Amino acid sequence: MQSLFTRTARINGLVGALAVGLSLVTSAQPDLKRWVQLIDDRSTFPDFVAFQQAHPEAFEAHAVPHLAQEIAAFDALEEALLAWEHDPELEDRTVQALLGEGMRRWQVLCVLADLYMPELAPQVEAAGLAPSFAWLPAMLTGFDFAYEGPGDRAGLWALDWPLAQILLDTSNPGIDERMFVVPCTEAAVTQLAALSERFPGDPLRVLVAYAKGAGYANNWGGRPGEDARLDEWLTLYRVVARLWENLERERQTVEWLADFSAWEPVPCPGPVDRVALVEWAGFDRRAQRTYLPWWTNGAIDCAAWEAVGVKMPRDLARQLAEVDWSNWTPHSFGDYSQSSTIDHRVGSGEVLGIIARKYGVTVSEIKAWNGLTNDLIRIGQVLEIRGVLSTSDASPSPSEASRYIVHTVAAGETLWSISQRYPGTTVDDLIRLNPQAEPLQAGATLRIPQR
């Protein structure tokens, strides 16, 4: 935790920087469709899938929340958001996105909140901010600690890189501190405090300044009807924050902590690169992104690894520790010919960050593989995604194929609804076995593991 002196100095420095025009020029605010993608994809990350498998009771019918007996009063930010409760059609659309499919998305959001809110909420309130500011990570990144987004934003709070250079230690090679929950939260709260100095007594404008940039917030009229996408997001923000206060359910924080306590330290396997971990250790890119989100270099930096103190679930830790690297040679650095290359067709609402999350790669890698000079992509564009699966995973043998059955996707089906039709199958299983399935289209065929 930053000292009071350090935080005050950084707030003063940021206020001065904002006063001369430094602002978050690239919006971090997703539209409703992209926010749904963020939440749905976060529920397929290995850490969440493992939690769901270990604690299925948190997702069963009896886990659906009920109305709280005591309902907390609105805080200052929520009071300002009340202006966005007068559009029934917009509210219905956001509520349906949140509570549709048997409240699955709300359950996912709540279980993730049980993990993060005990860390986020005290820091937000200690800075004198309205408590509902703690929902910003959910609303910007879907509680993704390994988030990468437009404008080189990253981490749980979608922290802008220029501001990260002011607020975080960026001197360690191979480490992006925005991917650590604690320092990223401290930096974000410091930024929110600086914006509160710039926009005193106006928490709504502070919220918009963080999400869309101080310059945008300075010129924004502060009323519904000026920006349809922002109206949709603010409505969703209000609904999420209030439902959390109005509904009660069994909290899962203790279960998360118990699971983390069983993780084991992992010695650095270096020098190896990302593809070597896929090909030699069976440690796929989504697992790398989940358990090594801070890793920015092409090859493992053991000094960085040891400084971080890497821990993983017991099975993964032992899987990695038992790999025999004796026949591996450094010349394979960056050699993606050993791994399958996947063609991804860009779907509606997808951005590079969403696609990178899907496969566990980085935005910078996708841009390099496809010769992209900026973050702009178009619907229908085909992107190469390299080094995701080993060759054996990409083309199963006849004996392996007998372990699968084929499902033809019907109109309106989702990966989640399909997984529920086959007991023991998870969304992560479907993505792993059918890497080209998303965006899901009616008539497509999926491999389903034979149980």
C-alpha positions in Angstrom: 0.0 0.0 0.0 1.3 3.5 -0.9 2.2 5.7 2.0 0.0 8.8 2.5 2.9 11.0 1.5 3.6 9.1 -1.7 -0.1 9.0 -2.7 -0.5 12.7 -2.0 2.6 13.5 -4.1 1.3 11.4 -7.0 -2.2 12.9 -6.8 -0.6 16.4 -6.9 1.5 15.4 -9.8 -1.4 14.0 -11.7 -3.6 17.0 -11.0 -0.9 19.1 -12.6 -0.5 16.8 -15.5 -4.3 16.8 -16.1 -4.3 20.6 -15.9 -1.9 20.9 -18.8 -3.9 18.4 -21.0 -2.8 14.9 -20.1 -5.9 12.7 -20.4 -7.0 9.3 -21.3 -7.6 10.0 -25.0 -8.6 6.4 -25.8 -11.9 5.3 -24.3 -11.9 2.2 -22.2 -15.7 2.2 -22.0 -17.2 -0.9 -23.7 -20.6 -1.0 -25.4 -23.1 -3.5 -24.0 -22.3 -6.2 -26.5 -18.6 -6.0 -25.8 -19.2 -6.0 -22.0 -21.2 -9.2 -22.3 -18.3 -10.7 -24.2 -15.9 -9.6 -21.5 -17.9 -11.3 -18.7 -18.7 -14.4 -20.7 -15.0 -14.9 -21.7 -13.8 -14.2 -18.2 -15.9 -17.2 -17.0 -13.8 -19.4 -19.4 -10.4 -18.5 -17.9 -8.7 -21.5 -16.3 -8.8 -20.0 -12.7 -12.6 -19.4 -12.9 -13.3 -22.8 -14.6 -11.3 -24.5 -11.8 -13.3 -22.6 -9.2 -16.6 -23.6 -10.7 -15.6 -27.2 -10.9 -14.5 -27.2 -7.3 -17.6 -25.3 -6.1 -20.6 -26.2 -8.3 -22.9 -25.2 -5.5 -22.2 -21.6 -6.2 -23.8 -21.9 -9.6 -26.8 -24.1 -8.8 -30.4 -22.9 -8.7 -30.4 -22.3 -4.9 -27.5 -19.9 -5.4 -29.8 -17.4 -7.2 -29.9 -14.3 -5.0 -32.9 -13.0 -3.1 -34.0 -9.6 -1.9 -31.9 -8.2 0.9 -33.7 -7.4 4.2 -31.7 -4.2 4.7 -30.9 -2.1 1.6 -28.0 0.3 1.7 -28.6 4.0 0.8 -27.4 5.4 -2.5 -23.9 6.8 -2.4 -23.0 10.0 -4.2 -22.1 8.3 -7.5 -25.3 6.3 -7.5 -27.3 9.4 -6.8 -25.9 11.0 -9.9 -26.6 7.8 -11.9 -30.3 8.1 -11.1 -30.7 10.3 -14.1 -30.3 7.2 -16.2 -33.3 5.3 -14.8 -36.0 6.9 -17.0 -35.5 4.9 -20.2 -37.5 1.6 -19.8 -36.3 0.1 -23.1 -32.6 0.8 -22.2 -33.0 -0.5 -18.7 -34.7 -3.7 -19.9 -31.9 -4.3 -22.4 -29.2 -4.0 -19.7 -31.1 -6.1 -17.2 -31.7 -8.8 -19.8 -27.9 -8.8 -20.6 -27.2 -9.2 -16.9 -29.9 -11.6 -15.8 -30.7 -13.6 -18.9 -29.9 -17.3 -19.4 -31.0 -18.1 -15.8 -29.0 -15.3 -14.2 -25.8 -17.0 -15.3 -24.0 -13.8 -16.1 -25.0 -12.2 -12.8 -23.7 -15.3 -11.0 -20.4 -15.1 -12.7 -20.1 -11.4 -11.9 -21.0 -12.0 -8.3 -18.5 -14.8 -7.8 -15.8 -12.6 -9.3 -16.8 -9.7 -7.1 -16.4 -12.1 -4.1 -12.8 -12.5 -5.2 -11.9 -8.9 -5.9 -14.2 -6.6 -3.9 -12.6 -7.3 -0.5 -9.4 -5.9 -2.0 -10.9 -3.0 -4.0 -13.6 -1.6 -1.8 -11.4 -0.6 1.2 -8.9 1.2 -1.0 -11.7 3.1 -2.8 -13.3 4.2 0.4 -10.0 5.1 2.1 -9.4 7.6 -0.7 -12.7 9.3 0.1 -14.4 8.1 -3.1 -18.0 6.8 -3.4 -18.0 3.1 -2.7 -19.6 2.2 -6.0 -16.4 3.4 -7.8 -15.1 -0.1 -6.8 -17.3 -1.5 -9.6 -15.2 0.1 -12.3 -13.1 -3.0 -13.0 -16.2 -5.1 -13.5 -17.6 -2.5 -15.9 -14.4 -1.8 -17.9 -12.7 -5.2 -18.1 -15.1 -7.8 -16.7 -12.8 -8.3 -13.7 -10.0 -9.4 -16.0 -6.7 -8.9 -14.2 -4.9 -9.7 -17.6 -6.9 -7.3 -19.7 -5.5 -5.7 -22.8 -7.5 -3.1 -24.6 -7.5 -0.2 -27.1 -4.9 2.5 -26.5 -2.5 0.2 -24.7 -4.8 0.0 -21.6 -4.2 -3.0 -19.4 -4.9 -4.6 -16.1 -7.9 -5.0 -13.9 -8.7 -1.2 -14.1 -7.8 -0.8 -17.8 -4.9 1.5 -16.8 -3.5 3.8 -19.5 0.2 3.2 -20.2 1.3 6.9 -20.0 -0.3 7.1 -16.6 1.1 3.8 -15.6 4.5 5.2 -16.2 3.8 7.9 -13.7 2.0 5.8 -11.1 3.8 2.4 -11.2 7.3 1.0 -11.3 7.9 0.3 -15.0 11.6 -0.3 -14.7 11.6 -4.0 -14.3 12.2 -5.8 -17.7 9.6 -8.4 -18.5 7.1 -7.3 -16.0 3.9 -5.2 -16.5 2.8 -4.1 -13.0 -0.7 -3.3 -14.3 -1.3 -7.0 -14.4 -1.0 -7.3 -10.6 -4.2 -6.5 -8.7 -2.8 -4.6 -5.8 -0.5 -2.0 -7.6 -3.0 -1.6 -10.4 -5.7 -0.8 -7.9 -3.5 1.6 -6.0 -2.6 3.4 -9.3 -6.3 3.5 -10.4 -7.5 4.9 -7.0 -4.7 7.5 -7.2 -5.9 8.5 -10.6 -9.5 8.7 -9.5 -8.5 10.9 -6.6 -6.6 13.2 -9.0 -9.7 13.4 -11.2 -11.8 14.2 -8.1 -9.5 17.2 -7.6 -10.1 18.3 -11.1 -13.9 17.8 -11.0 -14.7 18.5 -7.3 -18.1 17.5 -6.1 -19.0 15.7 -9.4 -18.4 12.0 -9.0 -20.2 11.2 -12.2 -17.9 13.3 -14.3 -14.9 11.7 -12.5 -16.3 8.3 -13.6 -16.7 9.4 -17.2 -13.2 11.0 -17.1 -11.7 7.7 -16.1 -13.6 5.7 -18.7 -13.4 8.1 -21.6 -10.7 10.7 -20.8 -10.6 13.9 -18.9 -10.9 15.9 -22.1 -14.1 14.2 -23.0 -15.5 14.6 -19.5 -14.7 18.3 -19.5 -16.8 18.9 -22.6 -19.6 16.4 -21.7 -23.0 17.9 -20.8 -23.6 15.4 -18.0 -27.1 14.4 -19.2 -28.7 11.4 -20.9 -29.2 11.6 -24.6 -25.8 13.0 -25.7 -23.9 9.7 -26.2 -26.0 6.5 -26.8 -23.1 4.1 -26.0 -22.2 6.0 -22.8 -25.9 6.1 -21.8 -26.1 2.3 -22.2 -22.9 1.8 -20.1 -24.0 4.2 -17.3 -27.4 2.5 -17.1 -25.7 -0.9 -16.8 -23.3 0.6 -14.2 -26.3 1.8 -12.1 -28.1 -1.5 -12.4 -25.0 -3.6 -11.4 -24.1 -1.4 -8.4 -27.7 -1.3 -7.1 -28.4 -5.0 -7.6 -25.3 -5.8 -5.5 -26.8 -3.8 -2.7 -30.4 -5.0 -3.1 -29.8 -8.8 -3.5 -28.3 -11.2 -1.0 -26.5 -14.5 -1.8 -23.9 -16.8 -0.2 -20.5 -15.1 -0.6 -17.6 -17.2 -2.0 -14.7 -15.1 -0.7 -13.6 -17.8 1.8 -13.7 -20.5 -0.9 -11.5 -18.4 -3.2 -9.0 -17.9 -0.4 -9.0 -21.6 0.5 -8.3 -22.5 -3.2 -5.5 -20.0 -3.5 -3.9 -21.3 -0.3 -3.4 -24.7 -2.0 -1.4 -23.2 -4.9 2.3 -24.1 -5.0 5.4 -22.2 -5.9 6.9 -23.0 -9.3 10.6 -22.7 -10.0 11.6 -20.8 -13.2 11.8 -23.3 -16.1 13.8 -20.8 -18.2 15.3 -20.0 -20.5 12.2 -21.0 -22.5 9.7 -19.0 -24.6 5.9 -19.2 -24.9 5.8 -21.8 -27.7 8.2 -24.0 -25.8 5.8 -24.0 -22.8 3.0 -25.1 -25.2 5.0 -27.7 -27.1 7.1 -29.2 -24.3 5.0 -28.6 -21.2 1.4 -28.7 -22.5 1.0 -25.3 -20.8 -1.4 -23.6 -23.3 -1.6 -19.9 -24.0 -4.8 -19.3 -22.0 -3.1 -20.9 -19.0 0.0 -18.7 -19.6 -2.2 -15.6 -19.7 -4.1 -16.6 -16.6 -1.1 -17.5 -14.4 1.6 -15.4 -15.9 -0.2 -12.2 -17.0 2.7 -9.9 -16.1 5.1 -11.6 -18.5 5.8 -9.3 -21.4 9.1 -10.6 -23.0 9.4 -13.3 -25.6 11.4 -15.5 -23.4 11.1 -16.2 -19.7 13.2 -13.9 -17.6 14.1 -15.9 -14.5 15.0 -12.8 -12.5 11.5 -11.5 -13.1 10.0 -14.9 -12.4 11.7 -15.2 -9.1 10.9 -11.6 -8.2 7.2 -12.3 -8.7 7.3 -15.6 -6.8 5.1 -17.5 -9.3 2.5 -19.9 -7.8 0.0 -22.0 -9.6 -2.6 -24.7 -8.8 -0.9 -27.9 -7.7 -1.5 -29.9 -10.8 -0.1 -27.2 -13.1 2.8 -26.5 -10.8 3.8 -30.1 -10.8 3.2 -30.6 -14.5 5.6 -27.7 -15.2 8.1 -28.8 -12.7 8.3 -32.3 -14.1 9.1 -31.3 -17.7 12.4 -32.7 -19.1 14.0 -29.8 -20.9 17.2 -31.7 -21.7 16.5 -32.0 -25.5 15.1 -28.5 -25.9 17.5 -26.0 -27.5 17.3 -22.2 -27.5 17.2 -22.0 -31.3 13.4 -22.7 -31.2 12.7 -19.2 -29.7 9.8 -17.7 -31.6 9.6 -20.7 -33.9 5.8 -21.0 -34.4 6.2 -23.7 -37.1 6.0 -26.3 -34.3 2.5 -25.2 -33.4 -0.8 -24.8 -35.2 -1.8 -21.5 -36.7 -5.5 -20.7 -36.3 -7.4 -18.4 -38.6 -9.8 -16.2 -36.6 -12.6 -14.4 -38.5 -13.5 -11.1 -36.7 -17.0 -11.0 -35.5 -19.4 -8.2 -34.7 -18.3 -6.2 -31.6 -14.8 -7.9 -31.4 -11.7 -5.8 -30.8 -8.1 -7.0 -30.6 -8.2 -7.3 -26.8 -11.3 -9.6 -27.0 -9.6 -11.8 -29.5 -6.3 -11.9 -27.6 -8.3 -13.0 -24.4 -10.0 -15.8 -26.4 -6.7 -17.5 -27.3 -4.5 -16.3 -24.5 -2.1 -14.4 -26.7 -1.2 -10.7 -26.6 -2.5 -7.8 -28.6 1.0 -6.9 -29.7 1.5 -10.5 -31.0 -1.7 -10.4 -33.1 -0.6 -7.1 -34.6 2.9 -8.4 -35.5 1.6 -11.6 -37.0 -0.9 -9.8 -39.2 1.1 -6.7 -40.1 -1.3 -4.3 -38.2 0.0 -0.8 -37.4 -2.9 0.1 -35.2 -5.9 -1.4 -33.3 -8.4 -1.1 -36.1 -9.9 -4.3 -37.4 -13.1 -4.9 -39.4 -15.9 -7.5 -39.3 -15.1 -10.5 -41.4 -11.3 -9.9 -41.4 -9.3 -13.0 -41.0 -6.4 -12.9 -38.5 -3.7 -15.4 -37.9 -3.3 -16.6 -34.3 0.0 -18.5 -33.9 1.5 -20.9 -31.3 -1.8 -21.6 -29.5 -2.1 -25.4 -29.8 0.4 -28.2 -30.3 0.2 -30.0 -33.6 -1.3 -33.1 -32.0 -4.1 -31.0 -30.5 -4.9 -29.4 -33.9 -5.4 -32.7 -35.8 -6.5 -35.6 -33.7 -5.8 -39.1 -34.8 -8.7 -41.5 -35.6 -8.3 -43.1 -32.2 -8.5 -39.7 -30.6 -11.5 -38.7 -32.7 -13.5 -41.6 -31.3 -13.4 -39.8 -28.0 -15.6 -37.0 -29.4 -19.2 -36.7 -30.5 -20.3 -33.9 -32.9 -22.9 -31.3 -32.1 -24.5 -29.1 -34.7 -25.1 -25.6 -33.4 -28.8 -24.4 -33.5 -29.9 -20.8 -33.8 -29.8 -19.0 -30.5 -27.4 -21.4 -28.8 -24.3 -20.3 -26.9 -21.2 -22.1 -25.7 -22.7 -22.0 -22.2 -26.1 -23.5 -23.2 -24.4 -26.2 -25.3 -22.1 -27.1 -22.4 -25.1 -27.6 -20.2 -26.5 -30.2 -22.6 -23.5 -32.5 -22.0 -22.8 -33.3 -18.4 -19.2 -32.8 -17.4 -18.4 -30.5 -20.3 -17.3 -26.9 -19.7 -17.2 -23.9 -21.9 -13.4 -24.1 -21.6 -13.5 -27.7 -23.0 -15.5 -26.5 -26.0 -13.1 -23.6 -26.7 -10.1 -25.9 -26.3 -11.5 -28.6 -28.7 -13.0 -26.1 -31.2 -10.7 -23.1 -31.3 -12.3 -21.7 -34.5 -15.9 -21.9 -33.2 -16.2 -18.3 -32.1 -18.1 -16.3 -33.1 -20.6 -19.2 -32.8 -22.8 -19.6 -35.9 -25.9 -21.7 -36.5 -25.0 -24.8 -38.5 -21.4 -25.0 -37.3 -20.3 -28.3 -35.8 -18.5 -28.7 -32.5 -16.5 -31.5 -31.0 -17.9 -32.6 -27.7 -15.8 -34.8 -25.4 -17.2 -38.3 -24.9 -17.8 -38.8 -21.2 
